[in-house]
Amino acid sequence: MRAPGASRADAPPDPAPAAAAEARSRAWRNDRAHVFHPWSAQGALDPVVVTGASGAHFWDERGRRWLDFASQLVNVNAGHQHPRIVEAIRAQASALCTVAPYHAHPVRGEAARMIAGRAPGDLDRVFFTSGGAEAVENALRLARLHTGRHKVFSAYRSYHGATAGAILATGDPRRWASEPGAAGFVHFWGPYPYRSAFHARTPEEECERALAHLADTLAAEGAHTVAAILLETVVGANGVLVPPDGYLAGVRRLCDAHGIVMIADEVMCGFGRCGEWFAVDRWGVVPDLIAFAKGVNSGYVPLGGVLIGARIAAGFDARPYPGGLTYSGHPLACAAAVACMRVYEDEDLIARTRRLGETVLGPALEAMCARHPSVGEVRGLGLFWAVELVRDRRTREPLVPFNAAGADNAPMAAFADACKARGLWPFVHANRTHLAPPLTIAEDELRTGLEILDDALSVADRYAAT
Ligand SMILES: Cc1ncc(COP(=O)(O)O)c(C=O)c1O
């Protein structure tokens, strides 16, 4: 199965002559001297100098080439350098590079129309941002203004972005360094059957108990003080946690019962990644707001936004919305979004993603789970999967401790190195590897990547009890 026009497995250029090699090492030196990288101790960095990419592959200045099982940061859903998206950006750049957000613009309007047309329920208005964190910030602002309340509920196992509010809503350890911040961010445990916080034995029990825990936490906090429940529909960086059937509908009911705004963060899981336009579609749940970014235009030009339901949008018919961004609805980003959504449709990528998850990725990972003592669980949807690595399948002790740093992380580093040495670029976080290749990946490329993963898991097995 090959998506039309999908696999452009172009070879990287030959290893370069001396002059070009010098120029490339200058790129590395410039980076190390002047680029301050996110989330990193700067002194320890040795970044790959990426010089090109095509389809599901990218390569570096030394001619090394990797199959991108991370879609960079789970954003390049349409694959690298898709010619239709590149052309759309080129055409828009020739016509008009930028325009202030207070003007109307044909491509911005078309992008909003297309996004709204694919969104569930009455989510009909789009506020554009430049990325995911800003989308979350504006969703929180909308929820607070709509309700007149201030508290925000979100899950411990979550990531919502690195700006002031989004990082406080984030549940994972990335939040700690930004505390204390504004008050009113409350965290709760979401469902995670493999490591149930509720001693549940089945997904049904997990669902019921996770909802009871959320209801109790709301009661303890005063549900009337809560503006929003913000949750990733499918938790991304914290483990590709697919909610049990009934969970999202239960959250919707709690929000309705208490007048709380339900915000789905679909920055990572939206736009086809889970085999649906929006992951909520799988469960037929309509949130009040959806935060999106990444896959909306595959990150070719930075773009994010908030989809706004009718009730909340109506509140700003007469009063001004007190928020804005110079680059809201940037024409180059919107042109990329229009082209990207057309690619998803014309290449039937969303249904194909669902099918590949069910027929190729899921079964292959289940088989690896049975073979490798280091694999505790595999889970996912579409082209969005996690392999959870453990020291001991019986106790489920993670292969590296929670929030491991330095030497403690050696088993995961060895696993990642084994993938990279064989030509696979993995997404590695904590004790997991996530599989999130471009949705355009050819089936033979996907199978090749799975073979490399299978091999690399033998390295992880060395650290696991047999
Ligand atoms: C679920 C989720 N929300 C928000 C963000 C923040 O997006 P950005 O990095 O574009 O600000 C991310 C980024 O990975 C994410 O995964």
The ligand as an SDF file (V2000), in Angstrom:
LIG
                    3D

 16 16  0  0  0  0  0  0  0  0999 V2000
   -0.5060   18.0390   23.1820 C   0  0  0  0  0  0  0  0  0  0  0  0
    0.3790   19.2250   22.9780 C   0  0  0  0  0  0  0  0  0  0  0  0
   -0.0730   20.4380   23.2880 N   0  0  0  0  0  0  0  0  0  0  0  0
    0.6650   21.5470   23.1100 C   0  0  0  0  0  0  0  0  0  0  0  0
    1.9390   21.4570   22.6000 C   0  0  0  0  0  0  0  0  0  0  0  0
    2.7550   22.7030   22.4210 C   0  0  0  0  0  0  0  0  0  0  0  0
    2.9070   23.0000   21.0560 O   0  0  0  0  0  0  0  0  0  0  0  0
    4.0650   23.9760   20.5550 P   0  0  0  0  0  0  0  0  0  0  0  0
    5.3580   23.2850   20.8180 O   0  0  0  0  0  0  0  0  0  0  0  0
    3.7510   24.1820   19.0930 O   0  0  0  0  0  0  0  0  0  0  0  0
    3.9360   25.2430   21.3240 O   0  0  0  0  0  0  0  0  0  0  0  0
    2.4560   20.2040   22.2560 C   0  0  0  0  0  0  0  0  0  0  0  0
    3.8200   20.0880   21.6970 C   0  0  0  0  0  0  0  0  0  0  0  0
    4.3490   19.0280   21.5120 O   0  0  0  0  0  0  0  0  0  0  0  0
    1.6610   19.0590   22.4510 C   0  0  0  0  0  0  0  0  0  0  0  0
    2.1060   17.8420   22.1610 O   0  0  0  0  0  0  0  0  0  0  0  0
  1  2  1  0
  2  3  1  0
  2 15  2  0
  3  4  2  0
  4  5  1  0
  5  6  1  0
  5 12  2  0
  6  7  1  0
  7  8  1  0
  8  9  2  0
  8 10  1  0
  8 11  1  0
 12 13  1  0
 12 15  1  0
 13 14  2  0
 15 16  1  0
M  END
$$$$
